[in-house]
C-alpha cells in the first residue's frame, strides 16, 4: 500500500535541502521525493512500506529540526476492494443411523489376533 509522507524540516540552505533529499531517497521502499510548500520547507515522500518515524528521526539527526506533518494512503480505490466473503457453513455427511462399518475394538498389546486359544 503506497503512502505519502510529508515532513516539515528546518533547512538553512541548498546544502541542507540536498542532504535531506539524499537521506529520504536512501530508505528502502521510497519511490519519489520532492520539496513542497511555499518556502520548500516540507519534504514529500511517496513509497511502499516506508517507516515515517524512522525517516523523521534520521532527518532530525542529520539535518535539523523535523516534524511529521501527515501520512496518507495513496492510490487505493474503493472499486479495487473486494467484498469480504461470508463464512461458508460446514456440511457433515449424514449416515443412516446405526454403527459405523469398521471394526473398532481395541486389540490388547500382548494378545496375538491369530491365537485361537483365547
FISEMAR-448763 format. One record per residue: x negated, y negated, z of N, C-alpha, C in turn. Coordinates in steps of 0.001 Angstrom, whole numbers, plus 524288, in hexadecimal, padded with zeros to 5 digits. Layout:
% FISEMAR-448763
XYZXYZXYZ/...
//
This chain:
% FISEMAR-448763
7FCBA80485800008000080000800007FC857FB3180000/7FD287F7F97FBFF7FA087F33D7FB907FBED7EF377FF73/7F8397EC3B801607F9957E808804EA7F6747E325803AB/7F8CC7DEB6804E77F6357D9B0804137F5187D7678096D/7F0207D64480A6E7EE5E7D43880F6F7EC627CEAC80E8A/7EE3E7CB06811BC7EC777C59F811707E9EA7C449816A0/7E4FB7C276816537E1F77C12E81B007E01A7BB8B81A87/7E1067B87681E9F7DF247B30F81EBD7D9A37B31882102/7D5F67B0FB81E0A7D0747B10181F9E7CE637AB7581F70/7CB867A9EA823787C8FD7A4D78237F7C3E87A54C82077/7C3C27A2C981BCE7BF247A312818737BD0D79D8A817A5/7B7E079CEF8185D7B57B797C48182D7B36E7964C812CE/7B2E0799FA80F647B0C7798BA80A3E7B13479D4980687/7AEED79CA6801CE7AF437A0D47FDE97AC6C7A5D57FF88/7A8517A557802A77A58C7AA068047C7A90C7AD5C807F6/7ABD07AAC480B757AF607AD9E80EF27B3BE7B02880BD0/7B5A87AD78807D37B9CF7AFAF804997B7F77B491801C1/7B35D7B43B7FF657B1677B8C97FC817B0217BD458003C/7AE2B7BC12804E67ACFF7C01D808B47B20D7C2CC80A89/7B6207BFB680B6D7BB277C1E980D167BD757C562808D2/7BD087C3BC803F67BF067C6E57FFA27BBF37CBF37FF12/7B6CB7CBBF7FFC77B3907D0747FF777B4F87D450803C8/7B6017D2568086E7B7867D5BF80CC87BCB27D86880B94/7C0707D561809817C5987D78D808577C5517DBA780403/7C2257DAB58000D7C1AB7DE647FBB17BEE37E35C7FD67/7BBA47E30A8015E7B8967E77D8032D7BBB97EBB7805E4/7C0627EA91807947C38A7EE8380A407C5E57F25E8065C/7C6C37F7198082A7C9167FB09804B77CEF17FA128041E/7D0E57FAEE7FF697D66B7FA4C7FE507D7F17F4F67FC45/7D4417F1497FC1A7D5747EBFB7FA547D5B77EBEF7F463/7D9F67E9BF7F2477DA987E95C7EC9E7D97C7E3DF7EA97/7DB207DFE37ED7A7DA0F7DA867EBC67D9A07D6EF7F07E/7D6777D2D87EFD77D5907CEFD7F3F17D5BF7C9A07F171/7D80E7C5EC7F42F7D8397C09D7F21D7D8E47BCA87F675/7D7927B7CB7F53B7D8517B3777F8E47DD6D7B0CC7F791/7E0A57AFDA7FB7C7E5B67AD5C7FAAD7E64B7A8CC7FE7C/7EA2B7A5B07FD8E7EB2C7A126800DE7E91579C3A7FE59/7EAC8797C2800647E919792C57FE2A7E345791D77FEDF/7E14279313803667DBAD7923F804657D87F79741803E1/7DABF79B46801927D8217A054800B17D6077A2A7805C1/7D90C7A222809EF7D7537A42480EFF7D9D07A9698105C/7DCF37AB8880CD77DF687B09480DBB7DD3F7B489809CA/7DC0A7B92880BBA7DA4B7BD6A808537DED97C129807B5/7E0277C25F802CF7E45F7C609801A67E1F77CB127FF93/7E2FF7CF668023D7E0D67D47B800D47E5607D81C7FF79/7E5227DA8A7FAE67E90D7DE587F9487E6507E3937F8C1/7E8957E7977FB307E62E7ECBA7FADC7E9877F0EA7FD49/7E7997F5A07FCF17EA5C7FA2D7FEF07E74C7FC6D80381/7E9887FC61808287E6FD7FE9280CC17E2CC7FB1F80F12/7E3297F60380E637DF517F262810967E0E47F13681633/7DD1D7F18B819C47DE227F06D81F437DD967EA8E82027/7E1E87E7EA821357E1FB7E240821C57DEF97E0798269C/7DF607E36382ACE7DCAE7E1F582FA27D6C97E26E82EF1/7D5187E69E82C6C7CF7A7E75882B737CD4F7E2F88280A/7D0327E180824097CE897DD468208E7CE367D81C82380/7D2107D6FA826C67D2077D228829D17CD697D20A82D91/7CC487D6678301F7C7CF7D6A5833B37C2A37D5D5830D8/7C20D7D82982C377BD447D7758292D7BC8A7D1BE827A1/7C0C77CF40825FB7C0687C9B68247F7BF167C65082933/7C11D7C79582DC07BFC87C496832797B9FF7C517833CA/7B7EB7C9D6833417B26F7CAB78349E7AEB67C821830C1/7AFFB7C86782BB97AC3F7C6C3827B87AD0F7C131825B7/7B1EA7BF2F825D87B2F77BA1B8236C7B44E7B5FA82775/7B8127B70882AAC7B9D67B32A82E7B7BF3F7B49F83068/7C22B7B0C48322E7C7557B1BB834427CAE47B3E883008/7CD907B830831497D1267BAA582D957D6207BC2B8307F/7DA877BB3282DF77DF997BC56830527E2F97BF2A82C56/7E5377C37D82DDF7E8967C68A82A6F7EDC27C3A8829CB/7EEE27C1F3824FE7F3997BEE0824037F8447C24E822C1/7F7B67C61281F227FC217C96B81DC67FA487CE7681B37/7FD907D27281BBD7FCC97D7788191E802177D8FD816D9/802557D99A811AB8073D7DB0E80F1D8064E7DF9180B5F/80A697E29680A7F80A2F7E6F3806D480B5C7E4DE80164/808397E6957FD8A808C87E4B37F83180A1A7E9467F49F/80D917E8667F0E980E927EC3C7ECD5812437F0917EE3C/814A97F07A7F2B8818537F49E7F41D81DC57F2EE7F271/820067F5CF7EEC78252C7F48F7ECC6829357F7F67EF86/82DD17F5DF7F00F831FA7F8D27F296833E57FD447EF23/833457FCBF7EA07834F2800D87E6748316B805A37E6C7/82C7E804DB7E841828D18092E7E882829D780CCB7ED23/82C8480ACD7F10C82D7380E037F5A18316A812397F45F/8302A816F17F5D2833B781B4E7F5008370281BFB7F9E8/83BF381D227F93D83F2681DF57FDEA83D57822DB800C8/83DA682294805D683BFB8270F808F283FD682B838082E/83DC08300E8073C841268348880661843558366680BA0/84831837F580B8784AAD839EE810438487883F4F8118C/8488B840A58166684690845B68181584A48849EA81624/8482884DBD8137884B4B851F28115884C6A855F48159B/8514F8579F8161B8527585B9981A0B8502B860E381871/84EF38640781C4F84CC48693881B5D8513D86D1D81B55/851AC8702A8173B855B387424816D68534687973817E2/8551A87C0581BF88532F8812981D4C856C98853081AC9/8548A8894781882857E288D3F8160985B0C8902C81A29/85FD289163818CD8634D8942C81C638632389A0181B18/8628C89D2F81F1F862C18A2CE81E71868018A4AA82079/869F68A8A781E4586F2A8AA9081FA086F698AD4A824D9/86DB18AAFF828EE86E1A8AD3282E2686B128B23782EBC/86A6E8B3FF83371867CA8B8F28345E861F98B83E8354F/85F498BC928357A859B58BCA18369E856888BBDB831A0/851D48B9E68322D84E708B97182D9884CF08BED882B96/84B558BF15826C884A2C8C40F8244E844F78C66C825FE/841568C352827CD83C2D8C54E8293783C488C7B882EA9/8390F8CBBB82F8A838908CE3B8349F834AD8CB0A837C8/836608C8CD83C25833068C54C83F20831B58C77284482/832128CCA584537830C18CEEB84A4782ADE8CE8F84B21/8293C8CCF084FDB823958CC8E850DD821278D1F885153/81C678D26184FA0819728D74285002815978D6A485473/815A68DA758580E812118DA5485C7980C7F8DAF585A6F/808AA8D80685C8A8035E8D84185A62800C98DD9B85AE6/802488E0BE85EDA7FFD38E5D785F87802F98EA3085CEB/807488E8DB85AA580A958ECC58583F8097A8ED108526E/8085D8F1A185098807758F27C84B0980CBE8F3A984889/80E6E8F08D8449E8139E8F16C84268814208F6B683F9D/80FBC8F92283E60810208FE3383BB981053902CA83F86/80FF3901E4844A6810159060A84887815A9907FC84924/8167390D088489D81BBF90F32848DB81D52910E784E49/819C8910E98521981AFC912B78575381E2490E9885A49/81D0C909E9859A081FA7905E385CB08246F9045F85A11/
//
